[in-house]
Amino acid sequence: MTTGTKVFLGILGAAAAGVAIGMLIAPEKGSELRARVKNAAGDWVDTLSNLFVKGKEELEELGSTAVDKGRQMKSAAEEKVNRMKESIS
């Protein structure tokens, strides 16, 4: 995990804790508090789901790029071997 990812997750966790503490301290009815907690949790789930999807897409793109680079390297190595064989013959 990169430093940027760790910082982002730390900020996200701190924000979630702040929201939860703020909701629990706020003077309001239990039913209203439960509704706010439910809505806030739903928002966090949506945000995290979107982050997960974006991360998955980026990982797939990275994998595809790595495969392409690997094929290019293999092709270049095969070319060099063939040239060496020809020069030896």
N, CA, C and O atoms as CSV, one atom per row, in Angstrom:
chain,resi,resn,atom,element,x,y,z
A,1,MET,N,N,0.852,-1.163,0.000
A,1,MET,CA,C,0.000,0.000,0.000
A,1,MET,C,C,0.904,1.233,0.000
A,1,MET,O,O,1.847,1.322,0.786
A,2,THR,N,N,0.611,2.162,-0.871
A,2,THR,CA,C,1.441,3.361,-0.972
A,2,THR,C,C,1.146,4.312,0.184
A,2,THR,O,O,0.126,4.189,0.863
A,3,THR,N,N,2.039,5.244,0.392
A,3,THR,CA,C,1.884,6.224,1.465
A,3,THR,C,C,0.633,7.065,1.239
A,3,THR,O,O,-0.099,7.362,2.183
A,4,GLY,N,N,0.389,7.445,-0.010
A,4,GLY,CA,C,-0.804,8.230,-0.323
A,4,GLY,C,C,-2.079,7.489,0.032
A,4,GLY,O,O,-3.023,8.082,0.554
A,5,THR,N,N,-2.109,6.191,-0.249
A,5,THR,CA,C,-3.284,5.381,0.071
A,5,THR,C,C,-3.472,5.301,1.576
A,5,THR,O,O,-4.595,5.399,2.070
A,6,LYS,N,N,-2.371,5.121,2.311
A,6,LYS,CA,C,-2.461,5.046,3.764
A,6,LYS,C,C,-2.977,6.357,4.349
A,6,LYS,O,O,-3.807,6.357,5.258
A,7,VAL,N,N,-2.481,7.470,3.822
A,7,VAL,CA,C,-2.934,8.776,4.305
A,7,VAL,C,C,-4.416,8.954,4.016
A,7,VAL,O,O,-5.170,9.410,4.875
A,8,PHE,N,N,-4.832,8.597,2.808
A,8,PHE,CA,C,-6.243,8.738,2.428
A,8,PHE,C,C,-7.130,7.888,3.330
A,8,PHE,O,O,-8.162,8.359,3.808
A,9,LEU,N,N,-6.735,6.636,3.567
A,9,LEU,CA,C,-7.539,5.761,4.422
A,9,LEU,C,C,-7.559,6.280,5.865
A,9,LEU,O,O,-8.575,6.161,6.550
A,10,GLY,N,N,-6.453,6.849,6.325
A,10,GLY,CA,C,-6.415,7.430,7.659
A,10,GLY,C,C,-7.367,8.602,7.791
A,10,GLY,O,O,-8.087,8.722,8.782
A,11,ILE,N,N,-7.366,9.467,6.787
A,11,ILE,CA,C,-8.273,10.621,6.796
A,11,ILE,C,C,-9.715,10.152,6.737
A,11,ILE,O,O,-10.576,10.684,7.438
A,12,LEU,N,N,-9.981,9.154,5.900
A,12,LEU,CA,C,-11.331,8.608,5.771
A,12,LEU,C,C,-11.802,8.017,7.096
A,12,LEU,O,O,-12.942,8.235,7.506
A,13,GLY,N,N,-10.929,7.274,7.761
A,13,GLY,CA,C,-11.285,6.687,9.056
A,13,GLY,C,C,-11.529,7.745,10.112
A,13,GLY,O,O,-12.472,7.638,10.895
A,14,ALA,N,N,-10.682,8.772,10.139
A,14,ALA,CA,C,-10.850,9.854,11.111
A,14,ALA,C,C,-12.154,10.601,10.868
A,14,ALA,O,O,-12.853,10.968,11.813
A,15,ALA,N,N,-12.479,10.824,9.599
A,15,ALA,CA,C,-13.733,11.515,9.273
A,15,ALA,C,C,-14.932,10.674,9.716
A,15,ALA,O,O,-15.906,11.205,10.251
A,16,ALA,N,N,-14.855,9.374,9.491
A,16,ALA,CA,C,-15.953,8.490,9.892
A,16,ALA,C,C,-16.122,8.504,11.409
A,16,ALA,O,O,-17.243,8.555,11.915
A,17,ALA,N,N,-15.002,8.458,12.129
A,17,ALA,CA,C,-15.069,8.499,13.588
A,17,ALA,C,C,-15.655,9.827,14.057
A,17,ALA,O,O,-16.466,9.855,14.983
A,18,GLY,N,N,-15.255,10.914,13.430
A,18,GLY,CA,C,-15.786,12.230,13.786
A,18,GLY,C,C,-17.280,12.323,13.568
A,18,GLY,O,O,-18.005,12.871,14.399
A,19,VAL,N,N,-17.738,11.790,12.451
A,19,VAL,CA,C,-19.179,11.807,12.159
A,19,VAL,C,C,-19.927,10.979,13.190
A,19,VAL,O,O,-20.964,11.404,13.699
A,20,ALA,N,N,-19.402,9.795,13.500
A,20,ALA,CA,C,-20.073,8.929,14.471
A,20,ALA,C,C,-20.141,9.582,15.846
A,20,ALA,O,O,-21.187,9.548,16.493
A,21,ILE,N,N,-19.053,10.170,16.295
A,21,ILE,CA,C,-19.034,10.825,17.605
A,21,ILE,C,C,-19.987,12.015,17.610
A,21,ILE,O,O,-20.724,12.222,18.574
A,22,GLY,N,N,-19.972,12.789,16.539
A,22,GLY,CA,C,-20.878,13.934,16.443
A,22,GLY,C,C,-22.333,13.521,16.502
A,22,GLY,O,O,-23.147,14.212,17.115
A,23,MET,N,N,-22.670,12.426,15.885
A,23,MET,CA,C,-24.052,11.949,15.896
A,23,MET,C,C,-24.455,11.470,17.292
A,23,MET,O,O,-25.581,11.696,17.735
A,24,LEU,N,N,-23.532,10.815,17.970
A,24,LEU,CA,C,-23.859,10.285,19.286
A,24,LEU,C,C,-23.964,11.390,20.341
A,24,LEU,O,O,-24.708,11.251,21.312
A,25,ILE,N,N,-23.239,12.463,20.158
A,25,ILE,CA,C,-23.259,13.557,21.129
A,25,ILE,C,C,-24.440,14.496,20.883
A,25,ILE,O,O,-24.931,15.129,21.817
A,26,ALA,N,N,-24.889,14.589,19.654
A,26,ALA,CA,C,-25.958,15.532,19.295
A,26,ALA,C,C,-27.242,15.209,20.066
A,26,ALA,O,O,-27.645,14.048,20.137
A,27,PRO,N,N,-27.887,16.229,20.645
A,27,PRO,CA,C,-29.124,15.996,21.393
A,27,PRO,C,C,-30.332,15.909,20.453
A,27,PRO,O,O,-30.839,16.924,19.976
A,28,GLU,N,N,-30.767,14.707,20.207
A,28,GLU,CA,C,-31.959,14.521,19.376
A,28,GLU,C,C,-32.616,13.201,19.736
A,28,GLU,O,O,-32.058,12.403,20.490
A,29,LYS,N,N,-33.779,12.980,19.206
A,29,LYS,CA,C,-34.509,11.750,19.486
A,29,LYS,C,C,-33.751,10.538,18.943
A,29,LYS,O,O,-32.983,10.641,17.987
A,30,GLY,N,N,-33.985,9.410,19.567
A,30,GLY,CA,C,-33.340,8.168,19.145
A,30,GLY,C,C,-33.700,7.783,17.719
A,30,GLY,O,O,-32.842,7.337,16.958
A,31,SER,N,N,-34.967,7.954,17.356
A,31,SER,CA,C,-35.388,7.578,16.001
A,31,SER,C,C,-34.716,8.459,14.950
A,31,SER,O,O,-34.343,7.983,13.878
A,32,GLU,N,N,-34.564,9.750,15.265
A,32,GLU,CA,C,-33.902,10.663,14.330
A,32,GLU,C,C,-32.414,10.324,14.216
A,32,GLU,O,O,-31.834,10.357,13.131
A,33,LEU,N,N,-31.822,10.004,15.347
A,33,LEU,CA,C,-30.408,9.640,15.352
A,33,LEU,C,C,-30.190,8.370,14.536
A,33,LEU,O,O,-29.255,8.296,13.738
A,34,ARG,N,N,-31.047,7.375,14.734
A,34,ARG,CA,C,-30.911,6.122,13.969
A,34,ARG,C,C,-31.055,6.367,12.478
A,34,ARG,O,O,-30.342,5.763,11.676
A,35,ALA,N,N,-31.975,7.251,12.101
A,35,ALA,CA,C,-32.155,7.568,10.681
A,35,ALA,C,C,-30.904,8.255,10.128
A,35,ALA,O,O,-30.463,7.947,9.021
A,36,ARG,N,N,-30.336,9.185,10.899
A,36,ARG,CA,C,-29.113,9.870,10.442
A,36,ARG,C,C,-27.938,8.903,10.338
A,36,ARG,O,O,-27.152,8.964,9.392
A,37,VAL,N,N,-27.827,8.007,11.325
A,37,VAL,CA,C,-26.744,7.016,11.286
A,37,VAL,C,C,-26.913,6.113,10.068
A,37,VAL,O,O,-25.945,5.807,9.372
A,38,LYS,N,N,-28.135,5.696,9.821
A,38,LYS,CA,C,-28.408,4.823,8.675
A,38,LYS,C,C,-28.047,5.526,7.364
A,38,LYS,O,O,-27.422,4.926,6.489
A,39,ASN,N,N,-28.435,6.782,7.230
A,39,ASN,CA,C,-28.125,7.539,6.013
A,39,ASN,C,C,-26.622,7.746,5.856
A,39,ASN,O,O,-26.071,7.598,4.765
A,40,ALA,N,N,-25.966,8.093,6.968
A,40,ALA,CA,C,-24.518,8.314,6.913
A,40,ALA,C,C,-23.804,7.017,6.551
A,40,ALA,O,O,-22.872,7.026,5.747
A,41,ALA,N,N,-24.231,5.906,7.136
A,41,ALA,CA,C,-23.610,4.612,6.824
A,41,ALA,C,C,-23.818,4.269,5.351
A,41,ALA,O,O,-22.910,3.761,4.694
A,42,GLY,N,N,-24.994,4.542,4.844
A,42,GLY,CA,C,-25.260,4.293,3.425
A,42,GLY,C,C,-24.358,5.126,2.527
A,42,GLY,O,O,-23.856,4.641,1.514
A,43,ASP,N,N,-24.159,6.375,2.905
A,43,ASP,CA,C,-23.260,7.242,2.131
A,43,ASP,C,C,-21.835,6.710,2.155
A,43,ASP,O,O,-21.159,6.688,1.126
A,44,TRP,N,N,-21.376,6.280,3.327
A,44,TRP,CA,C,-20.014,5.740,3.438
A,44,TRP,C,C,-19.868,4.465,2.617
A,44,TRP,O,O,-18.843,4.256,1.968
A,45,VAL,N,N,-20.890,3.613,2.643
A,45,VAL,CA,C,-20.836,2.374,1.856
A,45,VAL,C,C,-20.749,2.710,0.370
A,45,VAL,O,O,-19.974,2.096,-0.363
A,46,ASP,N,N,-21.536,3.677,-0.073
A,46,ASP,CA,C,-21.486,4.091,-1.476
A,46,ASP,C,C,-20.103,4.612,-1.850
A,46,ASP,O,O,-19.559,4.265,-2.899
A,47,THR,N,N,-19.543,5.448,-0.980
A,47,THR,CA,C,-18.221,6.010,-1.242
A,47,THR,C,C,-17.172,4.922,-1.317
A,47,THR,O,O,-16.357,4.898,-2.240
A,48,LEU,N,N,-17.188,4.023,-0.350
A,48,LEU,CA,C,-16.207,2.940,-0.337
A,48,LEU,C,C,-16.389,1.995,-1.525
A,48,LEU,O,O,-15.410,1.498,-2.081
A,49,SER,N,N,-17.631,1.751,-1.909
A,49,SER,CA,C,-17.886,0.905,-3.079
A,49,SER,C,C,-17.308,1.543,-4.342
A,49,SER,O,O,-16.692,0.868,-5.166
A,50,ASN,N,N,-17.513,2.837,-4.477
A,50,ASN,CA,C,-16.969,3.542,-5.636
A,50,ASN,C,C,-15.445,3.494,-5.643
A,50,ASN,O,O,-14.832,3.301,-6.693
A,51,LEU,N,N,-14.830,3.670,-4.468
A,51,LEU,CA,C,-13.374,3.572,-4.372
A,51,LEU,C,C,-12.888,2.178,-4.750
A,51,LEU,O,O,-11.880,2.029,-5.441
A,52,PHE,N,N,-13.606,1.163,-4.295
A,52,PHE,CA,C,-13.240,-0.213,-4.603
A,52,PHE,C,C,-13.320,-0.468,-6.108
A,52,PHE,O,O,-12.416,-1.065,-6.691
A,53,VAL,N,N,-14.398,-0.015,-6.725
A,53,VAL,CA,C,-14.564,-0.213,-8.166
A,53,VAL,C,C,-13.455,0.499,-8.934
A,53,VAL,O,O,-12.883,-0.058,-9.871
A,54,LYS,N,N,-13.155,1.730,-8.535
A,54,LYS,CA,C,-12.097,2.495,-9.201
A,54,LYS,C,C,-10.750,1.798,-9.030
A,54,LYS,O,O,-9.976,1.690,-9.981
A,55,GLY,N,N,-10.476,1.331,-7.827
A,55,GLY,CA,C,-9.226,0.611,-7.578
A,55,GLY,C,C,-9.129,-0.663,-8.394
A,55,GLY,O,O,-8.065,-0.995,-8.917
A,56,LYS,N,N,-10.236,-1.374,-8.501
A,56,LYS,CA,C,-10.259,-2.607,-9.289
A,56,LYS,C,C,-9.988,-2.308,-10.762
A,56,LYS,O,O,-9.234,-3.027,-11.417
A,57,GLU,N,N,-10.601,-1.250,-11.276
A,57,GLU,CA,C,-10.381,-0.870,-12.673
A,57,GLU,C,C,-8.922,-0.495,-12.917
A,57,GLU,O,O,-8.335,-0.878,-13.928
A,58,GLU,N,N,-8.346,0.255,-11.983
A,58,GLU,CA,C,-6.945,0.648,-12.137
A,58,GLU,C,C,-6.017,-0.564,-12.054
A,58,GLU,O,O,-5.015,-0.637,-12.764
A,59,LEU,N,N,-6.357,-1.504,-11.189
A,59,LEU,CA,C,-5.558,-2.726,-11.072
A,59,LEU,C,C,-5.629,-3.545,-12.358
A,59,LEU,O,O,-4.617,-4.076,-12.816
A,60,GLU,N,N,-6.815,-3.648,-12.934
A,60,GLU,CA,C,-6.960,-4.365,-14.198
A,60,GLU,C,C,-6.156,-3.694,-15.307
A,60,GLU,O,O,-5.526,-4.366,-16.124
A,61,GLU,N,N,-6.186,-2.363,-15.327
A,61,GLU,CA,C,-5.426,-1.617,-16.329
A,61,GLU,C,C,-3.928,-1.840,-16.137
A,61,GLU,O,O,-3.190,-2.031,-17.104
A,62,LEU,N,N,-3.493,-1.815,-14.891
A,62,LEU,CA,C,-2.088,-2.075,-14.590
A,62,LEU,C,C,-1.682,-3.472,-15.042
A,62,LEU,O,O,-0.609,-3.654,-15.616
A,63,GLY,N,N,-2.533,-4.454,-14.786
A,63,GLY,CA,C,-2.254,-5.824,-15.196
A,63,GLY,C,C,-2.145,-5.937,-16.704
A,63,GLY,O,O,-1.255,-6.611,-17.222
A,64,SER,N,N,-3.044,-5.282,-17.400
A,64,SER,CA,C,-3.018,-5.299,-18.858
A,64,SER,C,C,-1.742,-4.666,-19.385
A,64,SER,O,O,-1.126,-5.176,-20.322
A,65,THR,N,N,-1.348,-3.554,-18.780
A,65,THR,CA,C,-0.115,-2.879,-19.187
A,65,THR,C,C,1.092,-3.775,-18.937
A,65,THR,O,O,2.002,-3.840,-19.763
A,66,ALA,N,N,1.098,-4.461,-17.804
A,66,ALA,CA,C,2.208,-5.360,-17.478
A,66,ALA,C,C,2.295,-6.507,-18.477
A,66,ALA,O,O,3.390,-6.891,-18.888
A,67,VAL,N,N,1.157,-7.051,-18.867
A,67,VAL,CA,C,1.143,-8.144,-19.853
A,67,VAL,C,C,1.689,-7.643,-21.187
A,67,VAL,O,O,2.492,-8.322,-21.826
A,68,ASP,N,N,1.255,-6.460,-21.604
A,68,ASP,CA,C,1.744,-5.894,-22.864
A,68,ASP,C,C,3.255,-5.673,-22.818
A,68,ASP,O,O,3.963,-5.998,-23.772
A,69,LYS,N,N,3.743,-5.124,-21.716
A,69,LYS,CA,C,5.186,-4.893,-21.573
A,69,LYS,C,C,5.937,-6.226,-21.591
A,69,LYS,O,O,7.006,-6.331,-22.194
A,70,GLY,N,N,5.384,-7.229,-20.940
A,70,GLY,CA,C,6.011,-8.551,-20.934
A,70,GLY,C,C,6.108,-9.135,-22.330
A,70,GLY,O,O,7.128,-9.719,-22.695
A,71,ARG,N,N,5.057,-8.980,-23.105
A,71,ARG,CA,C,5.070,-9.480,-24.492
A,71,ARG,C,C,6.103,-8.737,-25.327
A,71,ARG,O,O,6.807,-9.338,-26.138
A,72,GLN,N,N,6.187,-7.424,-25.122
A,72,GLN,CA,C,7.179,-6.631,-25.852
A,72,GLN,C,C,8.597,-7.075,-25.504
A,72,GLN,O,O,9.450,-7.200,-26.383
A,73,MET,N,N,8.839,-7.311,-24.225
A,73,MET,CA,C,10.164,-7.742,-23.795
A,73,MET,C,C,10.498,-9.127,-24.352
A,73,MET,O,O,11.629,-9.381,-24.767
A,74,LYS,N,N,9.521,-10.003,-24.358
A,74,LYS,CA,C,9.731,-11.349,-24.891
A,74,LYS,C,C,10.063,-11.270,-26.375
A,74,LYS,O,O,10.983,-11.938,-26.850
A,75,SER,N,N,9.315,-10.457,-27.100
A,75,SER,CA,C,9.548,-10.297,-28.528
A,75,SER,C,C,10.945,-9.736,-28.793
A,75,SER,O,O,11.649,-10.203,-29.690
A,76,ALA,N,N,11.339,-8.735,-28.008
A,76,ALA,CA,C,12.665,-8.139,-28.178
A,76,ALA,C,C,13.754,-9.162,-27.875
A,76,ALA,O,O,14.764,-9.223,-28.577
A,77,ALA,N,N,13.556,-9.958,-26.842
A,77,ALA,CA,C,14.547,-10.979,-26.487
A,77,ALA,C,C,14.643,-12.033,-27.590
A,77,ALA,O,O,15.740,-12.467,-27.941
A,78,GLU,N,N,13.502,-12.443,-28.133
A,78,GLU,CA,C,13.518,-13.435,-29.221
A,78,GLU,C,C,14.251,-12.881,-30.438
A,78,GLU,O,O,14.999,-13.602,-31.098
A,79,GLU,N,N,14.035,-11.595,-30.737
A,79,GLU,CA,C,14.736,-10.966,-31.860
A,79,GLU,C,C,16.245,-10.991,-31.654
A,79,GLU,O,O,16.999,-11.305,-32.575
A,80,LYS,N,N,16.676,-10.664,-30.457
A,80,LYS,CA,C,18.111,-10.657,-30.162
A,80,LYS,C,C,18.700,-12.058,-30.266
A,80,LYS,O,O,19.802,-12.237,-30.785
A,81,VAL,N,N,17.974,-13.038,-29.776
A,81,VAL,CA,C,18.458,-14.425,-29.876
A,81,VAL,C,C,18.563,-14.843,-31.335
A,81,VAL,O,O,19.544,-15.470,-31.735
A,82,ASN,N,N,17.570,-14.501,-32.120
A,82,ASN,CA,C,17.605,-14.862,-33.546
A,82,ASN,C,C,18.776,-14.179,-34.258
A,82,ASN,O,O,19.449,-14.796,-35.083
A,83,ARG,N,N,19.017,-12.897,-33.936
A,83,ARG,CA,C,20.148,-12.197,-34.550
A,83,ARG,C,C,21.491,-12.830,-34.135
A,83,ARG,O,O,22.415,-12.938,-34.941
A,84,MET,N,N,21.573,-13.237,-32.879
A,84,MET,CA,C,22.797,-13.880,-32.411
A,84,MET,C,C,23.004,-15.212,-33.121
A,84,MET,O,O,24.125,-15.551,-33.500
A,85,LYS,N,N,21.923,-15.965,-33.301
A,85,LYS,CA,C,22.018,-17.248,-34.005
A,85,LYS,C,C,22.491,-17.032,-35.440
A,85,LYS,O,O,23.334,-17.770,-35.950
A,86,GLU,N,N,21.929,-15.997,-36.083
A,86,GLU,CA,C,22.309,-15.712,-37.472
A,86,GLU,C,C,23.771,-15.285,-37.565
A,86,GLU,O,O,24.469,-15.658,-38.508
A,87,SER,N,N,24.232,-14.509,-36.595
A,87,SER,CA,C,25.618,-14.047,-36.646
A,87,SER,C,C,26.599,-15.192,-36.366
A,87,SER,O,O,27.737,-15.164,-36.835
A,88,ILE,N,N,26.164,-16.178,-35.616
A,88,ILE,CA,C,27.029,-17.325,-35.330
A,88,ILE,C,C,27.092,-18.259,-36.529
A,88,ILE,O,O,28.131,-18.871,-36.778
A,89,SER,N,N,26.017,-18.376,-37.265
A,89,SER,CA,C,25.954,-19.310,-38.398
A,89,SER,C,C,26.841,-18.896,-39.545
A,89,SER,O,O,26.891,-19.582,-40.566
